[in-house]
Amino acid sequence: MSATLSHSGLPAGIKRSEFIERVAPALKARGLKTSAIVYLSRAFDKWTRNQDYEPGRICGFWHQVDDLAEKLTCTVRTVHSIESDLEDARLVSRHAKANGRRDGLREMEGENVLRKLFGINLAPIIEQASDLLAEAEAIRLHKDALDMCRSEIRHINKNIRRLNSADALEQARSILPDGRSAVVKDLAALEEIRDALSAVERAFKMEARTEEFSDQTEEIDAPIIQTKQSKFVYGPNEVSATVTVGQAVALAAEPFRECLEMYGDYSWRGVTNVAYEIAKSMGINDRSWAAACSPAALGPQRAAICIILIHRNLCFSQDPRHVPRSPAACLGGMINRAKDGTLDLARFVFAVRKQCRDV
């Protein structure tokens, strides 16, 4: 019999040549072998045509098994095994003629649309394209979160070693015995380790920094305008030592404060969580947020203050010149300035508080 199974097309903006590479993490998570992923990659990129992926069309190929074995530089038995695995995973369907031969028929005019197919039909995986893309993105975001948390742990451990305290080192080793976070695969467990190490760091600091802004009012309503004269003088995690949580919250616009009140967590962690939610509401995606929170860029606390400043400009500024046209671009600019050593958030905070005191 001929296979007439059609499909609804790939999601908009997804090229067939890049599709398998993008969903490979999801395919691996479903238990697919590397050889099967390579097979699918070749199928999408080499053995089918662009018109086959239009909605309502048949998409597939009818290369004989021995031809496929030659193209993949493997055995015929391996090809049969790959195709069986793909069929069991409901990613392809197989149809052959009575004699086992494969064949197909395209129109001889116009776009050479595939009309009949006795071979490998790719409709099942195309129908699952949106789900596979979502699964792959979730896996990537989870990996980014793991990497970011491990980076934070390394940074905290470095700070603990700088304390020159044997007791602090002993407590840190009890939390993470071998000092290696790579062996921990669970995100929740990593976050617990990070928070425990952070508590050790705070507890063993030799002396608290002097607050720089304690004599100024907490209520502010004017926008902060970034200038080009500021210089980088603080490390990625030193903002929390010179700016209290209360002072950071005082910078925020009312929607930010309301969100923080709903969380009920008035620590730096709570402020950072709310900053993430506000960032998403301004069109800043997870990848940009993760980049900002990296210790190599801003770090979580400084990233949160950046979001507070961008958001309050968006809410308070009456001058169109000072309203951020692209919050994502503003954050990207701050990340770049942090990396090249020209960002000073503490000075911005001081400037906006002084500006509001003078209003």
Steps between C-alpha positions, in 0.01 A plus 500: 500500500614860454552725800309826473564621854542879479599752765425857615848641437793616713447796737549844345861610477646150537719383213506129421881502488525623861201324654667178617796685647263717703295209635794263552502551883132399513560198277788388724281549807243270339767232476589528133851388403748730329489287183124553475539876546761508222259302280223756560738789438595359161135429420393858565802664341591272206228249414192726486405828332377836626155457343451176693473700824208719394176430691288225348790340310658157527858510628734205474747306286533158343872426491565126514649368823832406343528852350437651842764276654751627246403865559532455878811280475343229710351152450157414363422345838577833670263684267220252579571548872492881471173498308345259750601727789356804323177319427472374859553858617214607268723743315467340154276249325618234255312377194634272228368315196410135516846397388662719767623755249461872561369745245347845464329717244534874447309720258705561189386860470509801727646443848545122469259439789528155655179309427576140594752361742612145571783565747568715807234756586610790725150626581502365860807702608382809311169483690697494826729788399354759740515261795859398418611863471339582836663197665840593358470860618401385849808275509724787388356737760544237770863452396555878502355516852729218614804670346410835657449344843833313478672824400350675803619217725855530364493875561373460857763234574766738372373772734502257794862408431587870501367529854805304624281328758560132575153471656337649191689259274401206719132595484523547123654153463222349709246649258688398185756237611715477187441860396365389163145589402522327161401167656170648624242474222187614684428876482318515833794328673744743337295797614499366856880465486537852361277651769678310779842612377375856466385488864848383605659785304279760667550354848878509482558838348749685716306821525198648336546766239388848589174592334548785257145625473347456849439874552273540199126457456352168384212655303588595141292566191727657237665297222871419499680608184818310416799722416824424317726630777460207743794266566503138617615478862306208651529124437198300370363411846607805700186705435321318784772617739448868420126501417254334737197303385280782632686758295471284189126456553467877557632553148227280353180612337170409666428190283836355608424563868155344467648188343759478778224530758324203338822296528540603862876455480684826570846350461733536200367167379142633504604820321683294237196274446273801453754663267484187285119525479512873419770436239273249324212750506728753321588251225838386636532128428649226719822487301567874555413471868735202544776695325447795734506280813827334405782601738706570189254780417283662770419230754142449635491800736639753255274356228202556730600864556539549124144372450375730776662803334377410151148432627473818706613708202226329302243584769609845619667688218295786358766584244468275188878520456549311826237227446674172408387407149644152543548376858682194362748725318549708817584187698733383224680832512544471877638147461751622242607791720544265796721275292718783371529660846295820456186422703454645851154419633579630850564845354174483305314419823668790676414731208131414494466538877674836490287603201181418689619674815555815296159485328 
